[in-house]
Each structure stands twice: as C-alpha cells, then as structure tokens.
C-alpha cells in the first residue's frame, strides 16, 4: 500500500473519530443545558446547541482532552431568547452558564429611605 493511501486512511479515520466524539459531546451538552433550564424553571429552545472547539486542555488525570464551548438559547418568559453556554472538557461538563435573571425594580418616588 503506497504511503499516500495510508495517510489518507489515517486522516479519514481521525475525521470520523472527531465527528463521532463531537456528536457525543453535543448530546452531553444538550442534556446538561436541558437539565439546568428545567431546574431554573426556564424553557430550553429549539434543542439546538452550536459548538466550537476552544483548545486542547488537560483533565484532572493529566490526559489531553478537547475543550468545547457549546452555546444554546433559552427563554424565561416564553416570548424572548437568552443565550447560555456549556463548556465541556472531554465529555465532562466543566462550566454551565445561564445568564442571570433580569428583575425590574420599580423606582419609588414615595419612598423616604436613603439608598447609599
């Protein structure tokens, strides 16, 4: 077998592995985002997660893993969209970010309290 065919087979195998590994990480990210939204009483939108590979990083055991950040959308009222993200190291959730809820505090002119 010529060297070019061997290289092609290795590159193709690496591409298939990367694709399958990315699908597995995406499934884990979707599940983590859905669970976080359910715990906070939020609606996970579209069941879509958009991801990118950030870098190579070492896990707690010192093994080299891919660090991926996946972004998703959720709604707190049902008629808006907010962004959240999940960062995975390998297949483990490292960080999950849901934007804090925005609360409107009424501006009370009748209040005699001094705010410092």
Kinemage of the C-alpha trace (Angstrom):
@kinemage 1
@onewidth
@group {chain A} dominant
@subgroup {mainchain}
@vectorlist {calphas} color= white
{ca unk a 1} P 0.000 0.000 0.000
{ca unk a 2} L 1.512 3.344 -1.006
{ca unk a 3} L 2.229 5.874 1.730
{ca unk a 4} L -0.377 8.336 0.401
{ca unk a 5} L -3.162 5.780 0.767
{ca unk a 6} L -2.062 5.032 4.332
{ca unk a 7} L -2.018 8.725 5.204
{ca unk a 8} L -5.452 9.186 3.625
{ca unk a 9} L -6.880 6.274 5.647
{ca unk a 10} L -5.408 7.668 8.878
{ca unk a 11} L -6.764 11.165 8.184
{ca unk a 12} L -10.188 9.746 7.299
{ca unk a 13} L -10.231 7.631 10.479
{ca unk a 14} L -9.258 10.676 12.570
{ca unk a 15} L -12.034 12.695 10.906
{ca unk a 16} L -14.640 10.020 11.649
{ca unk a 17} L -13.442 9.764 15.273
{ca unk a 18} L -13.626 13.570 15.667
{ca unk a 19} L -17.119 13.673 14.169
{ca unk a 20} L -18.422 10.894 16.453
{ca unk a 21} L -16.724 12.444 19.503
{ca unk a 22} L -18.308 15.808 18.686
{ca unk a 23} L -21.769 14.204 18.425
{ca unk a 24} L -21.289 12.578 21.839
{ca unk a 25} L -20.158 15.883 23.391
{ca unk a 26} L -23.138 17.638 21.792
{ca unk a 27} L -25.548 15.120 23.330
{ca unk a 28} L -23.980 15.635 26.752
{ca unk a 29} L -24.160 19.425 26.305
{ca unk a 30} L -27.826 19.324 25.307
{ca unk a 31} L -28.710 17.142 28.280
{ca unk a 32} L -26.820 19.414 30.701
{ca unk a 33} L -28.486 22.537 29.249
{ca unk a 34} L -31.954 20.964 29.362
{ca unk a 35} L -31.479 19.873 32.970
{ca unk a 36} L -30.192 23.305 34.014
{ca unk a 37} L -33.112 25.049 32.316
{ca unk a 38} L -35.592 22.665 33.942
{ca unk a 39} L -34.011 23.225 37.379
{ca unk a 40} L -34.296 27.012 36.970
{ca unk a 41} L -37.821 26.943 35.518
{ca unk a 42} L -36.628 28.098 32.098
{ca unk a 43} L -37.612 26.882 28.646
{ca unk a 44} L -34.816 25.320 26.567
{ca unk a 45} L -35.379 26.493 22.982
{ca unk a 46} L -35.095 24.594 19.726
{ca unk a 47} L -32.994 21.776 21.190
{ca unk a 48} L -30.069 23.128 19.211
{ca unk a 49} L -26.592 23.612 20.519
{ca unk a 50} L -23.933 25.405 18.483
{ca unk a 51} L -20.417 24.424 19.378
{ca unk a 52} L -16.797 25.064 18.730
{ca unk a 53} L -13.556 23.544 19.892
{ca unk a 54} L -11.647 26.029 22.004
{ca unk a 55} L -8.388 24.249 22.668
{ca unk a 56} L -6.659 21.201 23.986
{ca unk a 57} L -6.519 21.017 27.774
{ca unk a 58} L -5.566 18.513 30.428
{ca unk a 59} L -8.153 16.939 32.696
{ca unk a 60} L -7.681 16.103 36.384
{ca unk a 61} L -5.845 12.899 35.469
{ca unk a 62} L -3.414 14.767 33.208
{ca unk a 63} L -4.844 13.388 29.952
{ca unk a 64} L -5.116 15.674 26.952
{ca unk a 65} L -8.764 16.426 26.074
{ca unk a 66} L -10.678 18.734 23.772
{ca unk a 67} L -12.318 21.693 25.482
{ca unk a 68} L -15.532 22.636 23.697
{ca unk a 69} L -17.905 25.521 24.287
{ca unk a 70} L -21.490 24.962 23.227
{ca unk a 71} L -23.978 27.817 23.118
{ca unk a 72} L -27.736 27.447 23.352
{ca unk a 73} L -30.827 29.585 23.717
{ca unk a 74} L -33.450 29.566 26.432
{ca unk a 75} L -36.425 31.687 27.431
{ca unk a 76} L -37.561 32.875 30.820
{ca unk a 77} L -40.917 34.304 29.721
{ca unk a 78} L -41.702 32.229 26.643
{ca unk a 79} L -41.513 35.174 24.232
{ca unk a 80} L -37.831 36.088 24.358
{ca unk a 81} L -34.488 34.440 23.723
{ca unk a 82} L -31.489 34.460 26.020
{ca unk a 83} L -28.083 32.906 25.494
{ca unk a 84} L -26.411 30.319 27.675
{ca unk a 85} L -23.319 28.180 27.275
{ca unk a 86} L -21.872 24.856 28.347
{ca unk a 87} L -18.124 24.217 28.447
{ca unk a 88} L -17.067 20.588 28.247
{ca unk a 89} L -13.633 19.131 28.892
{ca unk a 90} L -13.708 15.852 27.038
{ca unk a 91} L -17.142 14.510 27.896
{ca unk a 92} L -17.393 16.154 31.320
{ca unk a 93} L -19.298 19.384 31.928
{ca unk a 94} L -16.798 21.921 33.209
{ca unk a 95} L -18.967 25.083 33.290
{ca unk a 96} L -22.588 25.866 32.583
{ca unk a 97} L -23.624 29.482 32.221
{ca unk a 98} L -27.177 30.754 32.326
{ca unk a 99} L -27.469 34.499 32.167
{ca unk a 100} L -28.825 35.856 35.415
{ca unk a 101} L -32.455 36.759 35.503
{ca unk a 102} L -33.222 40.403 34.987
{ca unk a 103} L -35.501 41.895 37.606
{ca unk a 104} L -37.076 45.320 37.232
{ca unk a 105} L -37.033 47.232 40.494
{ca unk a 106} L -39.684 49.942 40.500
{ca unk a 107} L -38.375 53.444 41.038
{ca unk a 108} L -40.313 54.534 44.091
{ca unk a 109} L -40.590 58.323 44.481
{ca unk a 110} L -42.711 57.915 47.606
{ca unk a 111} L -40.006 56.064 49.466
{ca unk a 112} L -38.314 58.050 52.185
{ca unk a 113} L -35.438 55.620 52.514
{ca unk a 114} L -31.987 56.861 51.669
{ca unk a 115} L -30.049 54.467 49.476
{ca unk a 116} L -26.308 54.509 49.801
